[in-house]
Amino acid sequence: MNEGTTFLELPADVVMEIFSKLPVKSLLRFKAVCKYWCSLIQSPTFVAKHLRHHKNQENLLVHCYHVHGGASALSLFPDEYLAGTSLEYQDHIPTPTSFSTVSTVLGPVDGLVFIYNDHSLMLLWNPATREVKLLPPLVVSSLPLSSPSRTLYSHVFGFGKDPSTNDFKVVCVRDYWDDDLQVWYVPLVSVYTLSSHSWRQFRDYTFSSLRVVKSYTNTYLNGFYYWGGISSCRVFAFDVRNEIFREIRTPDTFKSMQGNLALYNDSLATFAYNRGTETSVDVWVMEAEGSWIKKVSIGPLLNIRRALGSWKTGFIFIETGIMQLALLNPDTKEIRHLGPRINCYCLQVSSYKESLVRLH
């Protein structure tokens, strides 16, 4: 910088590099300084650079449920707290008031989270900027589902990004049963696209919400959203770009084990376990579609209810026998409890990075 040069006179690439190291809270304030800074901070190039900068540390996003109050909440662990020896949950993230009871949290995908509550309200949310976008309600019009005895029997959501357009999409698959006719309707698929703020509906014979289970962590990766199957020997994927479903085979050894689908070192993985008096955990990574390899084997260990996913350090998130969230070191088998939380148990856990991605 030459003597007498002010910060406002710096070249755009220099300003962008400096700003990319700052937290979202500071950048939101800087947008008000001048139109130039506001335009730069909102530009797609800067938003992408900031999201992927190494200074943008990963936090832990926890969706937990309070037994007595009947309400759920989201909490964040700053990364530095995970390195400590004495851990306590951080304050809850203030979700919109209409979402005091949250049943489903998907993501984050580029810092955005999809939330669905028990009253069928849906929204996309950026926790860093506090920006919220309420999704239009799901409907069943234009499809032959008008029978008065029709019942919504099951549904499942997925959330991801179309890598060809960088547009965000939510998929919902609903299965209807007709009690009078004693028949299942063909599953109804609805796809919401952020750019158009609308749903597209179609029927699909190849997939059913009855065949999958909800994940306990983020399972979107490289243009596909994944669900674990009711049968442990199957994994199902939704191609976000082409809006089609795939079925992926898993090793026969999965048949005799329970498992949760999660991400492990930027790959899709199944955290398979046999639960009994003692629990063993095997981490199987999908190296190519349908090709799996066992990367980690831990146990047997006491006081583990299930494995939930992994942290960037190679640690594994587990739910203990008393339904508390903990970190398991696969090398030393040390279990570090993230709590305690009284009358509360973990529903979902994911890695979260701050983002400037806009919803409007």
C-alpha positions in Angstrom: 0.0 0.0 0.0 1.4 3.4 -1.0 1.7 6.1 1.7 -1.5 8.0 1.7 -3.6 5.2 0.1 -6.8 4.6 2.0 -8.5 1.2 2.4 -11.3 2.3 0.1 -8.7 2.8 -2.7 -7.3 -0.7 -2.6 -7.6 -2.9 -5.7 -10.7 -5.2 -5.7 -8.6 -8.4 -5.5 -6.8 -7.1 -2.4 -10.0 -6.1 -0.7 -11.6 -9.4 -1.6 -8.6 -11.4 -0.1 -8.8 -9.4 3.1 -12.6 -9.7 3.4 -12.6 -13.4 2.7 -10.9 -14.0 6.1 -13.6 -12.2 8.1 -16.7 -13.6 9.8 -20.1 -13.0 8.2 -21.2 -10.7 11.1 -18.4 -8.2 10.2 -19.1 -8.4 6.5 -22.8 -7.6 7.0 -21.7 -4.4 8.7 -19.2 -3.5 6.0 -22.0 -3.7 3.4 -23.3 -0.5 4.8 -20.0 1.4 4.4 -20.3 2.1 0.7 -22.0 0.7 -2.5 -18.7 -0.7 -3.8 -18.2 -2.9 -0.7 -21.8 -3.9 -0.7 -21.6 -5.0 -4.4 -18.3 -6.8 -3.8 -19.5 -8.7 -0.7 -22.8 -9.8 -2.5 -21.0 -10.9 -5.7 -21.2 -14.7 -6.4 -17.4 -14.8 -6.8 -16.8 -13.4 -3.4 -19.5 -15.5 -1.7 -17.9 -18.7 -3.1 -14.4 -17.5 -2.1 -15.5 -16.7 1.4 -17.3 -20.0 1.9 -14.2 -22.1 0.9 -11.6 -19.9 2.7 -9.6 -21.9 5.3 -10.2 -19.1 7.8 -13.9 -20.0 7.6 -13.8 -22.7 10.3 -16.3 -25.5 10.6 -18.7 -25.4 13.5 -20.9 -28.2 14.8 -24.7 -27.8 14.2 -26.8 -29.8 16.7 -30.5 -30.4 16.4 -31.8 -31.5 19.8 -35.1 -32.3 21.4 -36.3 -31.3 24.9 -38.3 -34.2 26.4 -40.4 -32.2 28.9 -41.1 -29.1 26.9 -41.8 -30.9 23.7 -39.7 -28.4 21.7 -36.6 -28.8 19.7 -33.7 -26.4 19.2 -30.6 -25.8 17.1 -27.2 -25.2 18.8 -23.8 -24.4 17.5 -20.4 -25.5 18.8 -17.6 -23.2 17.7 -14.7 -25.2 16.4 -12.3 -24.2 19.2 -14.7 -25.6 21.8 -14.4 -29.1 20.3 -10.6 -28.9 21.0 -11.2 -28.3 24.7 -11.6 -30.7 27.6 -14.7 -29.1 29.2 -17.5 -28.7 26.7 -21.0 -27.2 27.1 -23.7 -26.5 24.5 -23.7 -23.0 23.2 -26.8 -20.8 23.2 -29.6 -21.9 20.8 -29.6 -20.3 17.4 -32.8 -18.1 17.3 -35.0 -19.9 14.7 -38.2 -18.2 13.4 -40.9 -18.1 16.1 -43.2 -20.3 14.0 -40.6 -23.1 14.1 -40.3 -23.7 17.8 -40.9 -27.4 17.1 -38.7 -28.7 14.4 -39.1 -32.2 13.1 -36.6 -32.2 10.2 -33.3 -30.3 9.6 -31.4 -31.0 6.4 -28.0 -29.6 5.3 -26.2 -27.5 5.6 -25.5 -27.1 1.9 -23.2 -24.0 1.3 -24.4 -22.7 4.6 -28.1 -23.0 4.0 -30.4 -25.2 6.1 -33.8 -26.7 5.2 -36.3 -26.9 8.1 -39.6 -28.6 8.3 -41.9 -28.5 11.4 -44.8 -30.5 12.7 -47.3 -28.0 11.2 -46.1 -28.7 7.6 -44.3 -25.4 7.4 -41.1 -25.4 5.5 -38.3 -22.9 5.1 -34.7 -22.3 3.9 -32.6 -20.5 6.4 -29.1 -19.0 6.6 -28.1 -19.1 10.3 -25.2 -16.7 9.7 -27.1 -13.9 8.0 -30.5 -14.8 9.7 -32.1 -14.7 6.3 -35.2 -16.9 6.0 -37.4 -17.9 3.0 -40.7 -19.6 3.6 -41.5 -22.3 1.0 -44.9 -22.5 -0.7 -47.1 -25.2 0.8 -47.1 -28.7 -0.8 -50.2 -29.5 -2.7 -51.6 -32.6 -4.5 -53.6 -30.9 -7.2 -53.3 -32.1 -10.8 -52.9 -35.7 -9.7 -55.6 -38.3 -9.2 -55.5 -38.3 -5.4 -59.0 -36.9 -4.7 -60.4 -40.0 -2.8 -61.8 -38.9 0.6 -60.2 -42.1 2.1 -56.8 -41.1 0.8 -54.2 -40.8 3.7 -50.7 -39.5 3.7 -48.9 -42.6 5.1 -45.2 -41.6 4.8 -43.0 -38.8 3.5 -39.3 -38.0 3.2 -37.3 -34.9 2.3 -33.9 -34.3 0.6 -32.0 -31.0 0.1 -29.1 -30.2 -2.2 -27.7 -28.0 -5.0 -27.7 -28.4 -8.7 -24.0 -28.3 -9.7 -24.8 -27.2 -13.2 -26.8 -24.0 -12.2 -25.8 -23.6 -8.5 -29.5 -23.5 -7.7 -30.8 -25.1 -4.5 -33.5 -27.7 -4.5 -35.7 -29.5 -2.0 -37.3 -32.8 -2.9 -40.2 -34.3 -1.1 -41.5 -37.8 -1.7 -45.0 -38.7 -0.4 -46.7 -42.1 -0.2 -50.5 -42.2 0.0 -52.7 -45.1 1.0 -56.4 -45.5 0.2 -58.2 -47.3 3.0 -61.4 -47.8 1.1 -59.8 -49.1 -2.1 -57.0 -50.9 -0.2 -54.4 -49.6 -2.7 -51.2 -47.6 -2.7 -51.0 -44.6 -5.0 -47.9 -44.2 -7.1 -45.5 -42.0 -4.9 -45.8 -38.3 -5.5 -42.5 -36.4 -6.0 -42.4 -32.7 -5.5 -39.2 -30.6 -6.3 -38.8 -27.1 -5.0 -36.4 -24.8 -6.9 -35.1 -21.7 -5.1 -34.7 -19.5 -8.2 -38.3 -20.0 -9.3 -39.7 -20.3 -5.7 -42.1 -23.0 -6.9 -42.7 -26.7 -6.8 -42.8 -29.1 -9.7 -44.7 -32.4 -9.2 -44.6 -35.8 -10.9 -45.2 -39.4 -10.0 -42.3 -41.9 -9.8 -42.5 -45.7 -9.8 -38.9 -46.2 -9.0 -38.7 -44.7 -5.4 -40.8 -44.7 -2.3 -40.4 -42.9 1.1 -41.4 -46.3 2.7 -38.0 -47.7 1.6 -35.7 -45.2 3.3 -34.9 -43.8 6.8 -34.0 -40.3 7.8 -30.4 -39.5 8.3 -28.9 -38.1 11.5 -26.4 -35.8 9.6 -25.9 -34.2 6.2 -25.9 -36.7 3.3 -25.7 -34.3 0.3 -22.5 -34.7 -1.7 -21.5 -33.5 -5.2 -25.0 -33.1 -6.7 -26.6 -36.1 -5.0 -28.7 -36.4 -1.8 -28.5 -39.9 -0.2 -30.8 -41.9 2.0 -30.1 -45.1 3.8 -32.5 -47.9 3.1 -34.9 -49.6 5.5 -32.9 -52.7 4.4 -29.3 -52.0 5.4 -28.1 -53.5 2.1 -29.4 -50.6 0.0 -28.7 -46.9 -0.4 -30.8 -44.5 -2.4 -29.8 -41.3 -4.2 -31.5 -38.3 -5.7 -29.8 -36.7 -8.7 -30.4 -33.0 -8.0 -29.6 -31.9 -11.5 -31.6 -34.5 -13.4 -34.3 -35.0 -10.7 -34.1 -38.8 -10.9 -33.6 -41.5 -8.3 -31.0 -44.2 -8.1 -30.6 -47.4 -6.1 -27.0 -48.2 -4.9 -25.9 -51.6 -3.7 -23.9 -52.1 -0.5 -21.9 -55.1 0.7 -23.7 -58.2 1.9 -22.1 -57.8 5.3 -24.5 -54.8 5.9 -27.5 -57.1 6.1 -26.5 -58.3 9.6 -25.8 -54.7 11.0 -27.6 -51.5 11.7 -26.2 -48.4 10.2 -26.4 -44.6 9.6 -25.5 -42.9 6.4 -23.1 -39.9 6.7 -20.1 -38.1 5.2 -16.6 -39.2 6.0 -13.6 -37.2 4.6 -15.7 -35.9 1.8 -17.0 -39.3 0.8 -20.3 -41.0 1.4 -20.0 -43.6 4.2 -22.1 -46.0 6.2 -21.4 -46.2 10.0 -22.5 -49.8 10.6 -22.8 -51.2 14.1 -24.0 -54.2 16.0 -25.7 -53.0 19.2 -25.8 -55.1 22.3 -24.2 -55.0 25.7 -21.1 -53.8 23.8 -21.1 -52.0 20.4 -18.7 -52.3 17.5 -18.6 -49.6 14.8 -17.3 -50.1 11.2 -17.0 -47.2 8.8 -17.5 -48.2 5.2 -16.7 -45.6 2.5 -18.2 -45.6 -1.0 -15.1 -45.0 -3.3 -17.2 -45.3 -6.5 -20.9 -46.0 -7.0 -21.6 -49.4 -5.5 -18.0 -50.0 -4.5 -17.4 -49.9 -0.7 -14.3 -50.3 1.4 -14.0 -50.6 5.2 -11.9 -47.7 6.5 -12.3 -47.9 10.3 -13.2 -50.6 12.8 -13.8 -49.7 16.4 -14.8 -51.7 19.4 -16.4 -53.4 21.1 -17.2 -50.5 23.4 -19.6 -50.0 26.3 -22.3 -47.3 26.5 -22.8 -46.6 22.8 -26.3 -46.4 21.4 -25.4 -45.6 17.8 -22.8 -43.9 15.6 -24.0 -40.6 14.0 -21.2 -39.4 11.7 -17.7 -38.0 11.7 -15.9 -34.8 12.5 -13.1 -33.4 10.4 -10.4 -34.6 12.8 -11.4 -38.2 12.2 -13.4 -38.4 15.4 -16.8 -40.1 15.3 -20.0 -38.6 16.8 -21.9 -41.1 18.8 -25.1 -41.1 20.9 -24.4 -42.7 24.3 -26.6 -45.1 26.2 -28.2 -42.2 28.0 -28.9 -40.4 24.7 -26.1 -37.8 25.0 -23.9 -36.6 22.2 -20.2 -37.5 22.4 -17.0 -37.6 20.4 -15.2 -40.9 20.0 -11.5 -41.0 19.2 -11.1 -44.1 17.0 -7.4 -44.5 17.9 -7.5 -44.2 21.7 -11.2 -45.2 22.1 -11.6 -42.2 24.4 -15.2 -40.8 24.6 -15.5 -37.1 25.2 -19.1 -36.0 26.2 -20.4 -32.8 24.6 -22.7 -31.7 27.4 -24.3 -32.7 29.6 -27.8 -31.7 28.5 -30.6 -32.4 31.0 -33.8 -34.0 29.6 -32.6 -33.5 26.1 -31.4 -35.8 23.4 -29.7 -35.3 20.0 -31.7 -35.8 16.8 -29.2 -34.7 14.2 -25.6 -33.4 14.0 -23.7 -31.8 11.1 -20.7 -29.7 10.2 -21.5 -26.1 9.5 -19.6 -23.2 7.8 -20.8 -19.6 7.8 -22.0 -18.5 4.4 -23.1 -15.3 2.6 -25.4 -17.2 0.2 -28.6 -15.2 -0.3 -32.1 -16.5 -0.3 -33.8 -13.5 -2.0 
